[in-house]
Amino acid sequence: MKRHRQTARSICLLLLAVVIYPSTSRAQEPIQGPAGREPAEQGIIATSSNLSAALPASEWARVESSVDRGLHWLASQQAPDGRFPSDEAAQPAVTSLAVMAFLARGHLPDQGPYGKQISKAIDFVLDTRRRRGYFSLLPVLPPVEHLKPSQTVIYNHSIAGLMLGEVYGMCSGERSQRIEEAIHRALIFHREVQSRTKGKTSDIGGWRYGYPESPDAASDMSVTGWALMFLRSARNAEFNVPKQYFDEGLDFVELCYEPDPEQHEKGVFRYRPHASQSTPQITLANTASATLTLILGGRHQHAGVTASVRWFRGRDYPNPWQDNYYYLASYYSSQAMAQVGGETWEQIFPQIAAGLLKEQTDSGAWPPGGATERRFDSTYSTSLAVLALTPAYGLLPIYQR
């Protein structure tokens, strides 16, 4: 495994951590047309992106202060074993999201004010690795039940794998060796899940939550988005991830696109490709996740990406009480629109930032979300809020344009 590139990346991250404001490079070809109107079909993705142009310096200072207060609060919540507390069925995913939140602000393992805490959290995640290669704090046993480890296991596995791929080049010694071994085994299990015999042809190539031996294997956009991010992170870290794995996963994502404009009230990508017209399960979170996944996978010319950008630009970003997965959707939306760049980013990000800054409490934390998100508590919402506010820094390798 080549390590020189990883070491260089760590040095770059450390240097970037002291930057006060996001990059101010000039965008060369932003999307044309006034904000709020449909962008041109050609050039839907800006060829380069001046992400700092979305806000004036005074507003970036507010965002920075907000992020720093959020991370200070998050650090105060860490348990002695390294986890960031949440529902145990959501571990190690929530702890992994917290680690990525620190990385997104330029903090590194074993360095700086949060270095020891980041390393301790990484060790906690590594300690949740099971014999089969997946990550889960609690035993994973049938039957599949809502918000039990038998359901959340692939979420935990994918998000933990994503985080470990990001920190691999930042760690050394025994911890680095443990991460390398864990990712190798995790990728084998990951492929086993992806290549299960699926109940429907449209499910081929994707991933879905559930106990590993579930007889009714299927796929959904929510899990598949995280699963593909794990593969991308591992490949960036120079692990061997065949292109076939990406292609099959991206093919599934494309099948989740809903081409009928009359169905676009709530988004343009479905939770599953064969959902009924009466319950299409088209959501903001699925739309943003699919858009981000396709762009990062090199499929930015897919019709669903264009439709998604037009959809985002044709409406106001929702308030927290208007979406049951507000924090997850805001994280995905912010990252996706950063990939699009140009006027799309400049229109959408200020709305996301304004909503998040308004929600932050005096303690620095973000309150729990609504519906299912509420169960994961403020460590979850705070981690995702920080990740949604920091794409302009470009410090997470997986999301670099």
N, C-alpha and C positions, 0 to 999 in steps of 0.2 A: 504494500500500500504506500503510495507516495505521500510524504508528509510536508514537503517543502512548501507547496501551495497553501496548505492549511496553516503553517507557521506564519507565512507572509500575510495571510488573511487576518490572523490574530493581531499582528502588529498594526495592520491598517485599522482594525476596529479600535484598538487602543488609542491611536492617534485621532481618529474621528470622534472619539468620546468627548474630547475637549471642545468640540465645535459648539459655538453658542447658538447659531441659527442654522437651519437647513441649507442645503446647496442653493447657490444663486446662479447656476449656469443658465445661459440663455436658451430658451426653447426655440427651435428652428422652424418647425412647421406645426403649430398648434391647430386644432380643429377650428374651422372657420365658422363665422356666424355668431350672433349675439347669444348670450346665455339664455336658456329656456326654450330655444328653438332647436329643431332637429339638426344635428350636424350632417355635413355632407357624407354621402356613402363612401367616397374615396377619402383615405386618410383618417379613418375613424380612430386610429392609434397615433398619437403624436410621435414623430420620429425621435425627438428628444424632449426632455421635460424639465421645466423650471418649476419644480414643486413648491418652492418658496414663494412664488408669485400669488399663491392662493390667499395669503394673508399679509397685512402690513407687519412691520417689525414689532410694533407694540402688541399686536395680537399673538404673534409667535411667542413673545415673552410670557403672555398669559398661558399659552399652551404648555410651554416649558415648565412654568411654575406648577401648573396643574399636574403634569406628569411626575414631577419630582415629589410633590406632596403625596401622590398616589403610591409611588414606590416606597416612600418613607413609611406610610401606613402599612403597606403590604409586608415590608420587612419586619414590622413589629408583630405580625401575626404568625410568623413561622413557628412551628412546633419543634420540640427538642429533637425529634427524629428526622427533621428536615422538610417535612411536608408543609404546604400551605393549606390550612384546614378547609374542608368542604365535605359534602356528602361522600362517605367512603366508597360508594359505588362509582364515583367520578374520579377516583384516584388510580393511577398517577396523572391523569389528564390535567386536572386543575393545577397541580404543582408544576407540570411541564409548561403550561400557559404562563404561570408566574415567572418561571425562569426566562422564557422568551421575552416577557415584558421588560425585565431588567436588561437583557441583551439589546433590546430595541432602543434603549437610551444610552448604550455604549458601555454598560457595566460588564465586567468579565469575571470568570471563575478565578478565585484566589488572588484577585487584584482589586484595589480600591475599597470604598466603604462597604460594599455588599459582596465582595469576593468570596468570603468564607460562607456566607449564607447561600449564595448561588451554588457553590460546590457541594454543600450539604444537601441541597435540594436535588442536585444531580444524583448524588449517592442514594438518596431515598428512592428515586425513580428506578435506578439500577437494581435496588433491592426488591422491587416488585416483579422482577422478571420471573416467569414461571418456566417449568421444565419444557413445555412445548415451544417456548420462544416468545410468547406474547407477554404483555405487561398488564397486571391487575393486582391491586392491593388485596382484594378479597378473593376467595376461591370461586372459580367459575364452574357452576354446576347446572344441569338442566332441572326444570324446564325454563324456557325463556320467559321472564317476567319483566314488566315495565319498571325501568330504573333499578333493576337488580344487576349484579355483575354478569349474569348470563346474557343480558341485553347490552350492557355498556362496554363489554370487553373490547370490541374492535375500535370503538372511540378511544378508549384508554391506550390501546396498543398503537394506533396510528399517531395520536398526538404525542405520546411519549417517544416514539420513533422519530418523529419530526424534530422534536427538541434535541434529542441525542445527536442527530445528524448535524444540527446547527452548532453544537458545542464541541463536537469531536476534535476539530482542529484547534480549539482553544484550551484543551486539556493536555496533560502530559503524564508520564509515568504509569502507575498502576491504574489510575482512573481512566486514562486513555485506552489502555488495554482492555479494561472492562467494557467500555463503550464499544470498542471495535468488535469484541466477541458478541455483545448483546445485539448490535445491529446486524451482524452476519446471520445470527439465528433468527432474529425478528423478520428479516427479509424472506427467509425460507418459509416461515409460517404465513407471512403476508401473501406470498404467492399461492400457498395452499388454499387460503380463503378465496382469493380472486378466481382461482381455476376450479373451484367446486362445480359439480354438475348443477346447473341452475334449472329452476322449474319452468322458466320462460326464456325463449331465445333473446328477448330484449334485455334480459338481466345479465347476459354474458359480458364479462370484462369488468364488472363493478364489484363493489363490496357492500355488505350490509351488517348491521349489528346482529348479535345473537350468539348463542352457544355454538362453538366450533363444529359440533357434529349435527347441527340442526338439519333435519331431513328436507325442509322446504327452503333450501338456499335461494336467496334472491339478492337484489342490489337496490341501493337508493342513493340519491344525489348527496345527501348529507354526509354519510359515512365515506362515500367515494371521494368527495372533495378532500377530506383529511387524509385518506389513504394515498391519494396521488401526491399530496404535499410531502408525505413521508418518503415516497420513492424519489421525488425531486431532491429533497434534502440529502438523502443517502447518496444519490448520484453526484451531487455537488461536492460531497465529501470524498469522492472517488471510490465509492463502493461499486461493485459490478451489478448494475441494474439494466437488464436487456431492454432495448427500445420497445420490444413487443409488449412488455408489461404496461408501458405508458400508452401505447397505441390502443390496446384493448380497453383500458380504462377511459381514455378520451373518447373512444367510440361510444361507450355507454353514456358519457356525459352529453354527447351530441344528441342522443336519442331522447334525452330529457327536455329538449327544446320544444316549446309549444309555438308552432308557426302561425296559429290563428290569432290575429290582432284582437278579435272579439273576446279572447280569453285572457287578455293582458291587463286586467284591472289590478291584479296583485303581483304581477311579475311576468317573466317570460320563460322560466325554466321550472319544470315539475320536480316533485320529490321522487317520483318513479315514472318511467316512460309510458307505462300502460295504465295509468290511473284513469278512472272513468271521467266522463265529461261532467257528471254531477258532483264529483269530489276530485277536482284536478290537482289539488295540493300544490298550487303554484304560489310561491312565497318570495319575499324579498331576500331572505337568507339563501334560499336555493338559487335564486337568480344571480346574486353576487358571487356565491361560491363557484357556480358553473362558469361565470364570466372570467373570474380570476384563474380558474383551472385551465380553461381553454387558451387564454392568452399566454400563461406561463408554459403551456404545452406546445406553443407554436401554432395554434389553430385560431389565431385572431381574425382570420378571414371568414370564419364560419358565420352564417347568417344570424345565429343566436347572439353573437357578440355585438354585432351592429344593432340588432333589435334591443338588446339589453341597454346599451349606451343611450339609445334614443328614448327608451323607457325611463331611465334614470333622469335624463335631462328634461323630460316632459312633465315632471311633477316635483312637488316639494318633498324633501326627505322627511320621513315620519317622526313624530314625537314618541317618547318612550311608551306612553300609554296606548299607542296605535299599533304596536307590534309585540307579539308575545315572546319573540326572540330578539329583542332590541339590541343587546350587547353583541351577540353573535353576528347579527345582521350588520351592525355598524362596523365591526372588525372586518368582515368580508367586503363590505361596500367600500370602505376606505382603502383597503389594499387593492381591490379591483380597479377603482377609479384612479389610483396612483399609477397603475400599469397603463391605463388609457392616457393619462396625462392631459396636457393642453387645457383648453377651456372647460372640458368636462370635469377635470379635477378641480379647477378653479371655481366651478359652480357648486359641486357637491360637497367637497371637503369642508368649506366654511360652515355649511349647515350641520354636518356631522359634529364638527368641533363645538359649535355653539350649543347643540343639544347636550353633549357630554359635559361641557363645562358647567352648564346650568344644573345638571344632575349631581355633580360632585358635592359631597358633604363637607362640613367644616373639618372633619377628622382627616380628610384626604381620600377617603374611600368612596367608591360608588355604591349606592344601595343595591340590594338584590333586584333582579329583574322580575318580570311578571311570569305567570304560568309556570312552566317547567323550569325556567331559569332561576326562579326564586329558590328552588331547592339547593342550588349550588352555592348560595351565599355570596358575600361581598368579595371574597378573594377571587372568585370567578369573574364577577362583573368588573372589578378593578383591573384585573389582568387584561381582559379584552378591551376595556376602555383605553388603557395605556397603548396597547397594540394598535388601536384604531387612530390614536392621535399622533403616532410616530412614523408613518411611512416615509415622510419627507427626509428623514435622517438617513435612510437607506443602509442601516446597520445590520439588518438580518439578511444574510446571504441569499436565502431562498426567495426573497421578494425583490431583489435588486433587478432593475430593468436591464 
